[in-house]
């Protein structure tokens, strides 16, 4: 089942978003959570995930992205 299976949005533009979750492919998910002004990014499979702070530039998430790009340059996406 290789498709976007569900999109969950808690909150709204006017009052702020608390959580956004996307379920996709056979068992993958992406989740972004705002917890008291701190933003967490989660990416994983059904039972496993990694979590990174995404609250500001140069936070954990940016470091993880750079590491992945260095290890897998063939997968780098560059918008034209």
C-alpha positions as CSV (number, residue, x, y, z in Angstrom):
1,X,0.0,0.0,0.0
2,X,2.2,2.8,-1.3
3,X,0.1,5.9,-0.8
4,X,-0.6,8.6,1.7
5,X,-3.0,6.9,4.1
6,X,-3.9,9.7,6.6
7,X,-3.2,13.3,7.4
8,X,-4.0,14.4,11.0
9,X,-4.0,18.1,11.9
10,X,-4.6,19.3,15.4
11,X,-5.1,23.0,15.7
12,X,-5.6,25.7,13.1
13,X,-3.9,28.7,11.6
14,X,-5.8,31.2,13.8
15,X,-4.9,29.5,17.2
16,X,-1.8,27.6,16.2
17,X,-1.1,24.1,15.2
18,X,-0.3,21.5,18.0
19,X,0.4,18.5,15.9
20,X,0.6,17.4,12.3
21,X,0.9,13.7,11.4
22,X,1.2,12.0,8.0
23,X,0.9,8.2,7.6
24,X,2.2,7.0,4.3
25,X,3.5,3.9,2.5
26,X,3.1,0.5,4.1
27,X,4.1,1.6,7.6
28,X,5.8,5.0,7.7
29,X,4.9,8.2,9.5
30,X,6.0,11.8,9.9
31,X,4.9,13.8,12.9
32,X,5.6,17.4,13.9
33,X,4.5,18.4,17.4
34,X,4.5,21.8,19.1
35,X,4.9,21.4,22.8
36,X,5.0,24.7,24.7
37,X,6.8,26.4,21.9
38,X,9.3,23.6,21.3
39,X,8.9,21.8,18.0
40,X,9.7,18.1,17.7
41,X,10.1,16.2,14.4
42,X,9.5,12.5,14.3
43,X,10.1,10.2,11.4
44,X,9.7,6.5,11.6
45,X,8.2,3.1,10.8
46,X,5.4,1.4,12.7
47,X,7.4,0.6,15.8
48,X,10.6,2.7,15.5
49,X,11.3,6.3,15.0
50,X,13.9,9.0,15.5
51,X,13.0,12.3,17.2
52,X,14.8,15.6,16.7
53,X,14.4,19.1,18.0
54,X,13.3,21.5,15.2
55,X,12.6,24.6,17.3
56,X,15.2,26.8,15.6
57,X,17.7,26.9,12.9
58,X,20.9,24.9,13.6
59,X,18.9,22.6,15.9
60,X,19.2,18.8,15.9
61,X,17.0,18.3,12.8
62,X,19.3,20.4,10.7
63,X,22.3,18.5,11.8
64,X,20.6,15.1,11.0
65,X,19.6,16.4,7.6
66,X,23.2,17.4,6.8
67,X,24.5,14.0,8.0
68,X,22.0,12.2,5.8
69,X,22.9,14.4,2.8
70,X,26.6,13.7,3.3
71,X,26.1,10.0,3.5
72,X,23.6,9.8,0.6
73,X,24.5,12.6,-1.9
74,X,22.7,10.7,-4.7
75,X,19.4,11.4,-2.9
76,X,19.8,15.2,-2.4
77,X,16.7,17.1,-3.6
78,X,17.4,20.5,-5.1
79,X,14.5,22.7,-6.1
80,X,14.9,24.4,-9.5
